[in-house]
Each structure stands twice: as structure tokens, then as C-alpha cells.
Amino acid sequence: MIDFKKKDKKYLILTILVTALAIAFNIFIVVQASLNGSMSTSSSGIAVNFFKSIINAFHKDAINESNIDTFRHVIRKLIGHFSFFMISGLLSSLAIHLSSVYLNKYKYWYGIVFSLCFGLFLAGLTELIQSFIPSRSGQISDVLIDFSGYILGTGIIVLIVFLVIRHHKKKVQ
């Protein structure tokens, strides 16, 4: 049992908040993977229209009927796969780090390995789910894109934690 009186309450609140955000965002990813084909297309259509309008505002008709299908594909892979999993990697890795430090179970490399295993599991799970959904298909290439985004998110947290630890060690010396 944790003795909360000895712990910093602000750190506990931060840990709970980040963990809750990570859980909520990962549930969001699984829900998105569970959408049928038409619902998924509609959902990604919002992002496609948003980025199309921004690009076309700077360069009129850059995205048009001749290249819209390619643009949709890129946005779906970049936003719906890579970016969402990068955010998941950021939040999940930070939650694992904060929780392990708070619980005095801090093992730097174990947290990284655990986080990466979770990211690979989540990427595989979402593609497996999609293989059972009408008008969707699970693809190994999407697992690789998802996991690449997750690795980047985890890498950013690892770099930040490394720099913070290094900074604190220099202060102590």
C-alpha cells in the first residue's frame, strides 16, 4: 500500500491525469478501429476536408479531383495511424514513467520495454479488430505504421526523461 502522506500530492494528481488521458486516448483508438467502413470513411473525411481546405487556401486547387484519392490515403495513414499512435506513445510512455517513479518501482529500461510491448500489442489489436469489421481490413503495413508512430512518441518521452535526469544529476554535483 502506498503511503500518500509521504508523496507529493501534485505529482500524484499529474500521474493520475496523464494515466487517465492515456487510457481514454487508447480506448478512442480501439473505438475508431471498431467503426465500420462507411463510418470510418466519414470520420477520416473530416480530417481530409480540413487539411484540403488549408492546403487549397495557400495554393488554389492543389488538392483536386485528380489527386483527392491519394490525398485521402496519405491523410488516413498519417493522421489516423501514425499521428494517433504517436500521441498514444507519448501519453502511455509518460503514464508508465510517472507511475513507476511514484510507486518507487522506477526501472528506466523496463518502462521503455513495457511501453513498446504495449504499443505493438495495441497496433496489432486494432488491425485484428479491423479484420472482423465490414468494409475494413487489417493490414500488416498498418501495424508497422502504427507502431512507428508509437515508437516516435515513446522516443520523445525517453529523450525528455533522459535530459531531465541528466540535468538533475548536474545540479546535484
N, C-alpha and C positions, 0 to 999 in steps of 0.2 A: 504494500500500500504506500502511496506517495504522501509524504508529509507536506501539505500545501502551505503550511505556515512558514516553512523554510525556503520556499520558492518565490520567485518574483512573480506577482500576480499579472503584471503587464506581459511578461513572457508567456505565461500560461494562456492568456487571452489571445495573444498573437498565434500561438501554436494551435489553439482550437479553431480560430478563424481561418487560418491557412489550410488546416486539415479539412474543415467543412467545405471550403471553396474547392479543394482538390476532389473531394468525394462528389460534390454537386457537379463539377465540370466533367468528371469521368462518367457519371450517370448520364449527363447530357450527350456525351459521345456515344454511349451504348444505345440511348433512345434514338439518336439520329441514324445509327446503323440499323435500327429495327423498323424504320419507315419503309413503306412500300415504294416501288419505283416512281409513281406519279407524285407522291408526297415528297420524296427526296429531290426530284427534279424541281418541284415548286419551291422547296426550301433553298436549294442552291441557286435558283433563278433570281432570288432577291439579291444575293451577292453578285451574280453576273450582271444584273441591271445596274447595281450601284457602281461597280468598277467600270462598266461600259460607259456610263454617263460621265464619270470623272475623266476617263481617257479621251472620250469624244469632246469634252469641253476644252481640252488643250489641243487636240488635233482632230478637227472635224472629220467624221466618218472613218476614223482609224479602225473602229470595230464596226463592221457592216455585215450584210447577209453572206458575203463570200467567205468570211473568216469567223463568223459567230460560233460555229460548232467547235472549232479549235480553241477559241477563247473560253467557251463553256468548259471544255475538258481541262484546260490549264487552271482555271479558277477552282473547279471542283477538286482537282488534285492538290493545288497549292493551298487553298483555304480549308476545304473540307477534310483533307487528310493531313498534309504536312503541318499547317499552322495550328490546327486544333490539337494535334498530338504534341507539338512544341509547347503549347500552353499547358497541356496535361503534364508534360515532363517537368516544366518549371514548377507548377503547383505541387505535384506529387513528390518530387525530389525535395523541395523546400519543406513540405509537411513531414517527410521522413526524417530529414535533418533536424528540424526543430523538435520533433517528438523524441528522437533519440537523445538529443542533448538534454532536454527537460527531464527525461526519465533516468538520466545518468547512465545510459546504455550506449554512449557515443562510440561508435566504431566507424571511422570515416569510410573505409573501403567496403564494409558490409552494407552500409546505407546506399552506396552507389550501385553495388551489385544487386541489392534488393530492388532498388528503383528501376534499374534496367530490365530486370526479370519481369517486374510488374508491367513495364511499358511494352515488352514483347508479348506478354500474355494478353494485354488489352488490345493490341493491334491484331493479334490472331483471333481473339474472341469476336471482335467487331466484324472481321471478314467472314468468320464462320457463321455468325448470325445472318449476315447478308446472303449467304449461300442458300438459306432456307426461306428468304423473303421473296414474294412475287416481283418480277421485273428487276431484281437485283442479282448481283453475282459477287461472290467472294473471290478476290484475286491475290495471288502471292505478291504481285508487284505493288498492290496497295498496302500489304503488310510491310513491305520494305520502305515505302514512302512514309507510312505512319510511324514506323519505328525510327526512321531517320529524323523525323521531326521531334520525336520523344528524346532521342539521343542529344539533339541540339539543345533542347530545353534543360535536360539534366546537366549537360556540359556547361551551360551558362551558370547554373546554381553551383556546380563543383568549382568553377573558376572564382565565383564570388566568395564562396566559403573559404577557399584556399587563400585568397587575397586578404580576407578579414582575419583569418588565423595568423597569417604572416605579419600583418600589421600589428596585431596584439602581441605577438612574440617580440617584435622590435620595440614596442612600448615598454614591455617588462624589462628588457635588457638594459 
